[in-house]
């Protein structure tokens, strides 16, 4: 039985900040775009979960940047800005995001959660969640994007805005044959992302408030950062702490069924016995939390394929500095490349 097939001008796979910024720029230029996302919501690690009626940021704790364009995009978000958060931080050693605390960097959070930013980018776009892409196949002057349910969407331009390992796995499962694809497969095969095991822990408000919003303990090789998330909420119903483990420990314990209690035990060792007994806790595995800084590339890729189809690659991997700002910049730059490549004078020179 042949799968149902529909036509779309541009398809973006991945509704993290890179994919959404690319789709947003294309849509603002008048292009029709469909965004496919395997998860139930948008944002990737720009993630906020509503836990017992309270928002909790369990990926990135705050947003930061210095590029005027992304600062303007953040200012356009219809949410309650907390400029300068974290207001109080303790860094015994080098923080995990040293650029965020450098001169010229602007930091902020949202009382509604950091996911307010990707939700803002997604506004008005055709975003289809719970849509897992399993393969790409060549069609006449286009690429077919095959979904897990057997449906296929076709477009002359497809963008993969995924973690390097995810893009690599998708290309490995695809039947595309072209020198540019072979190069992309080889390049992505050298990419490495860091994992991050995370626990959301809720405590009664009677538990004394820590003296910090973010804490980077130098003495621990397990706990990388503790975020006092409820300081971002107007009237929190409980004290929310988010514990995130070091990349090396996370890698070694990804499949350990006891990793969450072990991370809580380390939080108690570092912060005090109170941290070991939360009112409730929720674990989350980030298998591709952030790109290895040594693997970053200078710019996104737009690959021309036989027959005229194009495959774009974007994400924090494709921008110096990485992080949310790098992801946003890479998506915008790829959209600009696509639009420039479509100019009539470019078509005449082909």
C-alpha positions in Angstrom: 0.0 0.0 0.0 1.4 3.4 -1.0 1.6 5.9 1.9 -0.3 9.2 1.6 1.8 12.0 0.2 1.3 15.8 0.4 3.3 18.7 -1.1 4.8 21.5 0.9 7.2 24.3 -0.1 9.7 24.0 2.8 9.9 21.4 5.6 11.8 21.9 8.8 12.5 18.9 11.0 12.9 19.9 14.6 11.1 22.5 16.6 13.9 23.6 18.8 15.1 27.2 18.7 17.2 26.6 15.6 14.3 25.1 13.6 11.8 27.6 14.8 14.1 30.6 14.1 14.7 29.3 10.6 11.0 28.7 10.0 10.0 32.0 11.4 12.4 33.9 9.1 11.2 32.0 6.1 7.5 32.6 7.0 8.2 36.3 7.6 9.6 36.4 4.1 6.4 35.0 2.7 7.3 31.3 2.4 5.0 28.5 3.4 6.7 26.3 6.0 5.8 23.1 7.9 7.7 22.2 11.1 7.8 18.6 12.2 8.6 17.8 15.8 8.8 14.4 17.4 8.0 15.7 20.9 4.7 16.8 22.2 5.8 20.5 22.4 8.3 22.9 21.0 11.5 24.3 22.3 14.0 21.4 22.8 16.1 22.2 25.9 14.3 25.6 26.1 11.9 23.5 28.2 9.3 24.4 30.8 7.2 21.7 32.5 4.1 22.6 34.5 4.5 20.6 37.7 1.7 20.8 40.2 0.4 24.0 38.7 3.8 25.7 38.7 6.1 26.3 35.8 9.6 24.7 36.2 12.5 25.2 33.7 14.3 21.9 33.5 16.6 22.4 30.5 18.2 25.8 30.2 17.6 27.8 33.4 17.8 31.2 31.7 18.5 32.9 28.4 21.5 35.1 27.5 23.1 36.7 24.6 24.8 39.8 23.2 23.8 39.9 19.5 21.3 42.8 19.0 19.0 40.7 16.8 18.4 38.0 19.4 18.0 40.5 22.2 15.3 42.2 20.0 13.6 38.8 19.5 13.6 38.2 23.3 12.2 41.6 23.9 9.3 40.8 21.6 8.2 37.9 23.7 4.8 38.5 25.3 5.8 37.3 28.7 7.0 38.6 32.1 10.7 39.4 31.7 13.1 38.9 34.7 16.0 40.9 33.3 19.3 39.9 35.0 18.2 36.6 36.4 20.0 34.9 38.0 20.3 37.8 40.4 22.3 35.9 42.9 24.8 33.2 41.9 27.5 31.3 43.6 30.4 30.0 41.6 33.1 28.2 43.5 34.7 27.3 40.2 34.1 28.0 36.5 30.4 28.0 35.7 29.0 25.8 33.0 28.0 28.8 31.0 30.9 31.2 31.5 29.8 33.4 28.5 26.6 34.1 30.3 28.5 36.0 33.0 30.9 37.9 30.7 30.9 41.6 30.1 28.3 42.6 27.5 26.1 39.6 28.0 22.5 40.1 28.9 20.7 37.5 31.0 17.0 37.1 31.5 14.3 34.6 32.4 10.5 34.6 32.1 8.1 34.2 35.0 6.0 31.9 32.7 9.1 29.8 31.9 11.9 29.9 29.3 9.6 28.0 26.8 7.9 31.4 26.3 10.6 32.1 23.7 10.2 29.1 21.4 6.4 29.4 21.8 6.7 33.0 20.6 8.8 31.9 17.6 6.2 29.2 16.8 3.3 31.6 16.8 1.4 31.4 13.5 3.6 28.6 12.1 2.3 25.2 10.9 4.0 23.1 13.7 3.1 19.5 13.8 4.1 17.8 17.1 4.3 14.1 17.8 5.5 13.7 14.2 8.6 11.5 14.2 10.6 11.5 11.0 12.3 8.2 10.3 13.9 8.7 6.8 14.5 10.9 3.8 14.1 9.6 0.3 14.9 11.2 -3.1 12.0 12.3 -5.3 11.9 14.2 -8.6 13.5 17.5 -7.7 12.5 17.1 -4.1 12.9 15.1 -0.9 10.3 12.9 0.7 10.2 13.2 4.5 8.9 9.9 5.8 7.1 9.8 9.1 6.8 6.9 11.6 3.1 6.4 10.7 4.1 5.9 7.0 2.9 9.3 5.7 5.3 11.3 3.6 5.6 15.0 2.9 7.5 16.2 -0.1 9.5 19.4 -0.5 12.4 20.7 -2.7 13.9 22.2 0.5 14.2 20.2 3.7 16.0 21.5 6.9 17.3 19.3 9.6 17.5 21.3 12.8 18.5 18.5 15.1 21.3 17.5 17.5 24.3 16.3 15.5 23.8 12.6 16.5 20.1 12.8 15.6 20.7 14.3 12.2 23.5 11.7 11.6 21.1 8.8 12.5 18.4 10.1 10.2 20.8 10.4 7.3 22.1 6.9 8.0 18.6 5.6 7.8 17.9 7.4 4.5 18.6 6.2 1.0 20.0 9.5 -0.3 23.0 9.1 -2.6 25.1 12.2 -3.4 28.6 13.4 -2.7 27.2 16.2 -0.5 25.2 13.7 1.6 28.3 11.5 2.0 30.2 14.6 3.2 27.4 15.5 5.6 27.3 12.0 7.0 31.1 12.0 7.6 31.0 15.4 9.2 28.1 14.6 11.5 29.7 11.3 12.4 32.5 13.2 14.2 30.0 15.3 16.3 29.6 14.7 20.0 26.9 16.0 22.3 27.0 16.1 26.1 24.3 14.4 28.1 22.7 15.9 31.2 20.8 14.0 33.8 18.3 16.3 35.6 16.1 16.1 38.6 13.2 18.5 39.4 12.8 18.5 43.2 9.9 20.2 45.0 10.2 21.2 48.7 7.6 22.8 51.1 8.0 26.5 51.4 8.9 26.0 55.0 12.3 24.7 53.8 14.7 27.7 54.2 15.4 29.4 50.8 18.9 29.1 49.5 20.9 32.3 49.3 21.4 31.9 45.6 19.4 31.6 42.4 22.1 29.4 40.7 24.9 27.5 42.4 27.9 25.9 40.7 29.7 23.7 43.2 33.3 23.2 42.5 33.7 20.4 45.0 31.4 18.0 43.2 32.1 15.8 40.3 28.5 14.8 40.1 26.4 17.9 40.6 27.2 20.6 38.0 24.5 23.2 38.9 21.6 23.7 41.2 18.9 26.2 40.1 16.5 27.7 42.6 13.7 27.8 40.0 10.9 29.1 42.2 12.6 32.5 42.6 11.3 33.1 39.0 7.7 32.6 40.0 5.4 35.3 41.3 3.6 33.2 43.9 5.2 29.7 44.1 3.2 27.0 45.7 6.4 25.1 46.7 10.2 25.6 46.6 11.5 24.2 43.3 15.1 23.2 42.8 16.5 21.8 39.6 19.6 19.7 39.9 21.7 19.0 36.7 24.6 16.6 36.6 28.1 17.0 35.0 28.3 15.7 31.5 30.8 12.9 32.3 28.7 11.6 35.2 25.6 11.8 33.1 27.2 9.9 30.3 28.3 7.1 32.7 24.9 6.8 34.3 22.4 7.3 31.5 21.1 3.8 31.7 21.6 3.4 35.5 18.1 2.9 37.0 19.4 4.5 40.3 20.8 7.7 38.9 18.1 10.0 40.2 18.4 9.0 43.9 22.2 9.2 43.5 21.9 12.8 42.1 19.7 13.8 45.0 22.1 12.2 47.5 24.9 14.3 46.0 22.7 17.4 46.2 22.2 16.7 49.9 26.0 16.2 50.4 26.7 19.5 48.8 23.8 21.6 50.0 22.6 20.0 53.2 20.5 17.1 54.4 17.3 18.9 53.5 18.0 18.3 49.8 17.7 14.5 50.2 14.0 14.6 51.1 12.0 16.5 48.6 8.2 16.5 48.8 8.3 15.1 45.2 10.9 14.7 42.5 10.8 14.1 38.7 13.8 12.9 36.7 14.6 13.7 33.1 17.3 12.4 30.8 18.8 14.9 28.3 20.7 12.7 25.9 21.8 15.5 23.7 21.9 18.5 26.1 24.6 20.6 24.3 27.2 20.3 21.7 30.8 19.8 22.5 32.4 23.2 22.1 35.3 21.6 20.2 33.0 20.3 17.5 31.3 23.6 16.6 31.2 24.7 13.0 31.2 28.3 11.7 27.9 28.3 9.8 24.9 26.2 8.8 25.0 24.0 5.7 22.8 24.2 2.6 23.6 21.2 0.3 22.5 21.1 -3.3 21.4 17.6 -4.4 21.0 16.0 -7.9 17.7 17.1 -9.5 17.6 20.4 -7.7 16.5 19.5 -4.1 18.3 21.1 -1.2 19.1 19.8 2.3 19.9 22.3 5.1 21.5 21.6 8.4 21.2 24.0 11.4 21.5 24.0 15.1 23.8 25.1 17.9 26.5 22.9 16.3 26.6 25.3 13.3 27.4 28.6 15.2 30.3 29.7 17.3 29.5 29.7 21.0 26.6 27.3 20.7 23.7 27.4 23.2 20.3 29.0 22.6 21.9 32.1 21.0 24.0 30.0 18.6 20.9 27.9 17.7 18.9 31.0 17.0 21.6 32.5 14.9 22.2 29.3 12.9 18.5 29.0 12.0 18.3 32.6 10.8 21.5 32.3 8.8 20.2 29.2 7.1 16.9 30.9 6.2 18.9 33.8 4.7 20.9 31.3 2.6 17.8 29.6 1.3 16.2 33.0 0.4 19.4 34.2 -1.3 19.7 30.9 -3.2 16.1 31.4 -4.5 16.8 34.8 -6.0 16.1 35.0 -9.7 19.7 36.1 -10.5 20.9 33.0 -8.7 18.6 30.8 -10.7 19.9 32.3 -14.0 23.5 31.4 -13.1 22.8 27.8 -12.4 
